[in-house]
Amino acid sequence: MASALTSAEVFIALVVAAHAAVLALRLSISLYEA
């Protein structure tokens, strides 16, 4: 059954993507300053 994403699923996906982006940014900064 193919259904459109609900607003909750879209919100969760955005939160997960933002969290991953923040972790990657912090990691790159720590490696750059090392």
N, C-alpha and C positions, 0 to 999 in steps of 0.2 A: 504493500500500500504506500504510494508516494504522496506525501503531504508536505505542505509548505512549512518552513521552520516557524515555530512559535516565537513570540517576542522574548520569552524566557530563554529559549535555546540560543537565540541570537545574542542576548545579553551575556550568557555564560561563555559563549565562544569569544566574544569581544574581551571579556575579563581575562580569560585564559591567554589569549593572544597578547594582551597588554602586559600581563605578568611575565610571560616569556620574553617579551621585548625588553622589559625593565631588567630582568636577570641578565640578558645578553649584554645590555648596555653597561651594567655595573661590572660585569666580567671583563669587557673590553677596556674599560677605564682602569681597572685594577691591574690588568696586564700592561697597559700603556705606561702607567706610573711606576711599575716595578723596575 
